[in-house]
Amino acid sequence: MTHLTLAVIVILAACAAPENAQAPYTIGPEGAGGLSAQTPFTVPAIERAFPGLDVITVAETDLPAFHIREAGSETPLYIVTPDWTRGYAGAVATTSPDVIGPGRLRAGLSHLSDVPATLPPTCAAPETPGEITLVCETPGFRLEFSGAGNDPLLARQTYLPPVP
């Protein structure tokens, strides 16, 4: 193989790579970003847990939260909320289809039937009826679905750090 052929292959491979191939965003029972149960709910700690992303302080209902975004974006990839009883990050949620969950689940694109067998959740209707019609939990992780029928659409994925 000549150097020119190799250079063309490398250039074509780079052009065909997905837009966020350099930074695949993930979430699951094992975590989200570098966030752990011992991550304090502070801007510097959250910035260390999500390097290369912007950390924006916002108010979610009555609680403060951090929106984790790509530079220049207004749409959060992750939303981190506190556990004020300990002063740590209490949950990391995503409604972004750019964040990949277990079995390549994506909010807004995946359905209940897409949940991998390796993630056997317990599912039930939410306590308060609304947009979310089904909540499925496994230790440290929650999936929330919307829509009627036997195969509702995944609306939100949430990592729940274990209490240290």
VOGU-3710 file (C-alpha; in Angstrom, 3 decimals, decimal comma):
1> mthltlaviv> 0,000/0,000/0,000  1,452/3,383/-0,956  1,630/6,362/1,356  -0,874/8,203/-0,846  -3,407/5,341/-0,616  -2,987/5,172/3,141  -3,474/8,951/3,430  -6,684/8,793/1,367  -8,040/5,968/3,558  -7,314/7,933/6,745
11> ilaacaapen> -8,988/11,074/5,360  -12,081/9,129/4,221  -12,357/7,390/7,588  -12,212/10,745/9,383  -14,949/12,158/7,136  -17,199/9,161/7,759  -16,822/9,295/11,553  -19,915/10,375/13,506  -19,935/13,986/14,632  -19,457/13,127/18,313
21> aqapytigpe> -17,081/10,179/17,747  -14,367/11,932/19,764  -16,624/12,263/22,792  -19,170/9,460/23,058  -21,500/10,433/25,867  -22,721/7,543/27,975  -24,882/6,808/30,983  -25,756/3,605/32,808  -25,793/1,840/36,177  -22,009/2,234/36,298
31> gagglsaqtp> -22,180/6,019/36,009  -22,176/9,043/33,768  -18,981/10,813/32,824  -16,521/10,673/35,714  -19,222/11,229/38,301  -19,195/8,972/41,357  -21,020/8,699/44,666  -18,342/10,890/46,246  -18,605/13,754/43,710  -19,406/16,944/45,636
41> ftvpaieraf> -22,193/19,109/44,217  -19,823/21,955/43,298  -18,900/23,510/39,958  -15,214/22,432/40,086  -16,095/18,813/40,971  -18,728/18,574/38,229  -16,304/20,129/35,700  -13,752/17,435/36,586  -16,421/14,735/36,136  -17,346/16,041/32,654
51> pgldvitvae> -14,094/17,323/31,099  -14,421/19,229/27,849  -18,076/20,087/28,447  -19,613/23,304/29,772  -21,144/23,219/33,258  -24,005/25,717/33,599  -25,748/26,441/36,910  -29,545/26,572/36,571  -32,626/26,176/38,749  -34,671/23,021/38,124
61> tdlpafhire> -38,021/23,604/39,850  -36,998/24,525/43,408  -33,577/22,863/43,267  -30,362/24,125/41,750  -28,922/21,905/39,038  -26,044/21,760/36,607  -26,686/21,471/32,893  -23,782/19,734/31,174  -23,563/20,958/27,573  -21,300/20,919/24,570
71> agsetplyiv> -19,640/24,293/23,975  -22,057/26,696/22,281  -25,099/24,472/22,809  -28,215/25,457/24,732  -29,394/21,854/25,057  -28,066/19,853/27,998  -26,542/16,432/27,486  -26,852/15,738/31,223  -28,676/17,354/34,147  -27,036/16,855/37,550
81> tpdwtrgyag> -29,161/17,421/40,659  -28,006/17,370/44,293  -28,464/15,125/47,271  -28,541/17,926/49,843  -28,541/15,531/52,776  -24,919/14,720/51,898  -23,852/17,660/49,699  -23,041/15,373/46,770  -24,410/14,863/43,278  -27,628/12,928/43,767
91> avattspdvi> -28,678/12,049/40,206  -27,560/12,488/36,605  -30,381/12,468/34,059  -30,479/12,765/30,296  -33,200/13,276/27,732  -30,629/13,707/24,949  -30,509/11,210/22,082  -26,765/11,971/21,926  -26,188/10,105/25,213  -25,938/6,329/24,874
101> gpgrlragls> -27,308/4,103/27,625  -27,023/0,348/28,202  -27,590/-1,660/25,017  -27,213/1,572/23,009  -30,477/2,972/24,408  -31,161/6,597/23,431  -33,862/8,890/24,787  -36,414/9,776/22,145  -35,251/6,967/19,849  -35,415/3,705/21,823
111> hlsdvpatlp> -38,444/1,790/23,063  -39,142/-0,538/25,984  -38,526/-3,501/23,667  -34,950/-2,222/23,139  -33,971/-2,612/26,814  -31,245/-5,272/26,902  -31,870/-8,519/28,762  -28,658/-7,875/30,713  -30,423/-4,924/32,379  -33,473/-6,587/33,963
121> ptcaapetpg> -35,458/-3,657/35,385  -38,556/-3,714/37,534  -41,228/-1,591/35,844  -44,350/0,108/37,187  -46,633/3,024/36,400  -45,427/6,274/38,004  -47,044/7,445/41,236  -48,164/10,655/39,550  -49,763/10,257/36,107  -48,453/12,550/33,396
131> eitlvcetpg> -46,117/12,457/30,404  -44,139/9,567/31,940  -46,254/6,412/31,692  -43,766/3,761/32,847  -40,757/3,828/35,205  -38,255/0,968/35,136  -35,550/0,663/37,795  -32,501/-1,443/38,391  -29,896/-0,757/41,116  -28,384/2,672/40,418
141> frlefsgagn> -30,308/3,340/37,225  -33,777/4,414/36,104  -35,466/4,426/32,694  -38,609/6,496/32,137  -40,922/5,931/29,185  -43,754/7,923/27,636  -46,650/6,895/25,443  -49,336/4,261/25,522  -49,209/0,653/24,458  -46,836/-2,217/25,097
151> dpllarqtyl> -43,747/-0,515/23,649  -43,511/3,077/24,949  -40,719/5,470/23,932  -37,728/6,057/26,219  -38,003/9,641/27,532  -35,262/9,840/30,192  -32,315/7,825/31,565  -31,037/8,537/35,090  -27,919/7,382/36,919  -28,429/7,295/40,680
161> ppvp> -25,059/7,220/42,470  -24,955/4,848/45,433  -24,909/6,443/48,851  -21,306/6,290/50,125
//
